[in-house]
Each structure stands twice: as C-alpha cells, then as structure tokens.
C-alpha cells in the first residue's frame, strides 16, 4: 500500500548510482560519467530515508524490546492478495497502553490504532476496558491485514503513550524478492512506488569483508566495491533508471569470499501482488 507522498526524483539518469551506507559515511559509485542532478535537498532526503530503512527494526527498539509479526492467513480477492498478521511483543510492560503506527516508505507516519495493550503471553490485544481499544470480545488479539506490491515493506511502530521511551519497530515484506547463495542472502525493498529508488539489503557475508558489486540493465554495466558490516550485513541504494527508458530490469550481484548471490529486480512499474 504505497502512499502518494513518496519522495520523487525528476532527474533522468544514465544508469544506477549506488550509495553504500555506513554509520559514519557514504560512498557514491557511478557506472559511467553522468550527472545525477540531485539537489542537496534531494540527496539529504534520500540519505535520511535510506538510513531509516537500513536501521528499521530491532536496532531502533528500546533495550530489551522485540516485536514479531506472525502470518495467520492470506487470500486473494479481486486484484490483490490480503495477508493477515498477529502482533507480538517481548520486553514491553503489560500495564501500559500503546499506540500502533505504520511508517510509509516516504517516512510519513500513519496512526493505525490507539489503546493497544500486551497480554501475559506477549500478544497485542484490545482489552476492551476504559482507555483501551475494543474488539469483538474482551482481550481480543489484534489482527492486522495488509496488501502490498513486490518488495514493498510493511513497517510498524508500537510506542507507549505512558512512557515514550518504550517503543518497538517491526518490518514485514509479504512478497519478497530474495536470493541465497551459500549462506549469503540479498533482497530488494522498494524505496519509491515504482522502484525509482530501490534498496538492496544483504546478510550472511563475512564480517567487514571486502565485497564486489556488479549490476547491469539494458547493457549498461556498473562495477564497484563495498564492505560488509561487522555483523555481515550489506546495504546499498540503487537509482536504476536508464536514460530514455521508463521501465526495465536490473541484475545485481554481490560477491564475497565464500558466496556470490545474484538476482534481478524490476523498476518503472508497480502492481499489487
């Protein structure tokens, strides 16, 4: 479910610019001489949103807090597939009241439900008492239903109304685009509705190892290097548009010492799964 407020880039680019993000710096790599023509404001916005995606989840949680989305069911109706989840939490006091929000890929925060509480088993519920949300019965487990496109993230935040320092974040990707090779995994995540910005996230690489990145679209090739994080993760931002093309497919490869996952992703179009 993409929002209309997603950041848009009007520049026409020759090929992908890759931004490899780390906590303290970023490296910009280009396939060939070209002017991305991003204003400083656009680059700042892109960096902010990319870092949000890179960190989203347990890295943003309060100490001791973990959230989990557990899929209950999925079904197809009309032009989309619906996916139902239950929400679970550990480390969040059961005597507090929480608010549930959805964080769009644009960074916009959309309130979803107030008055959430956590039961003794860690389930998010509507208790049905004063100051809490109500379900069909007292202490009704909260069930969340979403629809999405390929690689589109569902990002949720659960925050305490009584103590703002208590918060948890969780992300689900109902229709992932992933590949695994010898323990190393890559996946794409939409950064804008049609993939004009696409995040590539990886895991399972050797800590701090040097990585070789190659990508190709419409015969245009991009080669560069990156470095895995201390926990073996990898993160990059692709702006895959090709000059004169409105849509296409990009092949992406990341080679480490022990693995070389390769996959592709589309850009320029969007449809619900």
N, C-alpha and C positions, 0 to 999 in steps of 0.2 A: 504494500500500500504506500505508494510514493506521494510525497507532498508537493504542492505547486511552488513552495518557497525554496526549493533546492537551488543552490548556487549554480549559475550558468556561466560558461565561458564563451565569448563571441569570437575568439581568435581562431584562425584556420591554421593548423599545424601540419608540417611535412610528415612527421612521424612521432613516435612516442617519446616524451620526455620522462625519465624515470627519476623519482625523488626517493632516495634511500634514507629513511628517517632513523635517527638515534636520539637518545635523550638530550644530548647537548649540541648536536649539529645535524646538518643535512647535506647530502651530496647530490648534485644535479648532473645527469648524464644525458647527452643527446646523440642520436644516431648519425646526424649529418648537420652541417651548418644550417640553422634556421632560427627564426625569431618567434618564440612562443607568444610574444606580445602580451604577456600577463602583466597587469599593472601591479605595483607594490601592494595595493589593497587586495587584489585578487590572490596574489601569492600568499599574503598573510592569512586570508580566509581559507585557502586550500591547506596550508600548513596546520592551521588550527583544527580543521575538520579531520585531516589525516591523523593527527596525533590523538584526537578523540577516539577514532576507530581503532587505532593501534593499541590504545590502553583500555578500551572498553571491556568491562567485566571485573574480574576479581582484583585487578590492580587498583581499581577505584573504590573498592569496598572499605568500609570501616574494619578495623582489626578484628579478626575472628568471625566476620560475616561472610557467608556464602549463599548465593541464590542458585536455584536449579529450575529449569522448565522441563517438565516431563510430558511427552506427547501422549495424548489419550486416544485420539482418533483423527482420521482425515477422510474427507469425502468430496466428490466433485459435483458441482451444480452450475449449470449454465456455462459461463466462460472461465470459471476459476475453480481451484481446489481449496477447500477450507481445512485448516489444521487446528485442532483443539489441544490446549496445554493446561496442565495444572502447575501452580507456582509453589515452590517450597523454599524454606529458609532455615539456615542454622546460624546461631550466634545473634539472633535478633530477639530481644526480650518479648515474652508473651503478654506482658501487662501494658504494652504501649500500642498506640494507634498509628497506622501508616497510610501514606498516600502512594498510589501507583501511577507512574507516568510512562509515556512512550517517547523515546528520543529519536526523531526523524534523522535521515541521513544528512539533512541540511543543518542539523544541530538544534532545530526547533523542538521544544519540549511540549508535549501534548498531555494534559491531565487525563487519566483514564478512570480512576476510581478512588474515592476517599473512604476513610473508615475501615481500612483493612486491618485485620489482626492476625496473629500467628498462634495456632493451637499447639498443644503439648507435643504433637508429632511433627511439628515444623511445617504444616500446611498453611498456606494463606487462605483465610476464610472471611466470610461475612457473618459476624457473630449474631447480628440481629438485636443487639441491645443498644441503649442510648449512646450516641456518639460513634456508632459503627455502622457499616453498610449492612443491608438486609438481603437475604436470599430466599429461596423457596421454603427453607426450614432454618431454625436456629443453627448456628455454626456450619453453614453451608460452605463447602470447599469452593474456592473461586476457580472458574473455568474460563480460559481466555481463547478466543477464536480469531485467527488471522488468515489473510490470504496475501500472496506475495508473488513476485517475479523471480526468475532465476538469479541466484546470488544475492537476493535482497535481504538485508538483515532486519530482524525484529529486535529492537533494543529497548529494554525496560529498566526502570529505576524504581526502587522501593525505598522511601525515606520516612523517617519518623516525624510526626507532627509535634510530638512532645520533646524530642531531643534531636535536632537537626544533624548532630554529629553521627547518628546511627543511620547508615544508608548502605544499600546494596544494589549492584548492577548486574544484569544478565543479558546475553545475546543468543538468539537462535536464528538459524538460517534454514527455513523449511525446505528450500530447493537448492541445495549446494552444488557448486561446480568445483570438484576436488580431484586430485590425483595423488597417488602414493607410490613411491619407488624406494625400496629397501629401507623403509622406516622414515623417510622424509615425505612430508605432505605439503602440497600447495593448494590454496583455494582462492577464488576471486570473490570480492564483495563490492557491490555497487556503491559508488560514491556520488553519482548523479543518476537521474532516471534512466537515461539511455546509455550509461556506461562511458560518457564523455570523460569522466574520472572513474577509474577502476582501481581498487586496492588489491594487491596481491600479498597474501599472508602465508607464511610457511612455518613449519616446525619440524623437529627431528634432526636438524643439522648438528654438526659438532660445535661445541661452544667456541665462539669467537673465530670460527674458521673463515678463511677467505672463500668467497663464492664467485662463480662466473655466471653472468646473466646474459641470455640471448633471447631476442624476440624478433618476430617477422610478421608483416602484414602487407599484402599487395606487392610482395617482392622487396619491400623496404626492410632492411635489417638493422638491428640495434644490438651492440655488444658492449658490455660493461662489467664492472666488478662491484661486489658488495661484501659485507662482513656480517656473519651471523652474530646474534646477541649472545650473551653469556649463558642464556638458557636454551640456545639452539634455535631460536626463532628468527624469522626473516620478514621484513616488511618493505614494500615498495608501492609507489603510486604511479600508475600509468595514465597518460593522456594519449589515447591510441588513435585519434583521428588522423586520417591521411588527406593531404591536400587534394581537393576535387572529388572526394568520396564522402558519402553521407552515412555509410554503414560498412561493416566489414567484420573480419575475424582476425584476431591476433594470436599467434602461437608464442608461448612463453616457456622458457627453460631456465632452471637454476641448478647449477652443477656444484656439488660439494665433493669432499674427499671420497665419500662412500656411496653417494647417490646422485641421481640426475632426473628429478621429476620434470616432465614436460606435459603441458596441456594447452588448450586454447580457450578463448572467450570471445563473445561477440560484443559489438558496440554499435550504436546508432539506432537501435530498435529497443522496444520494451513491450512485453506482453505478460499477462498473468499466467501462471502455471495451472 
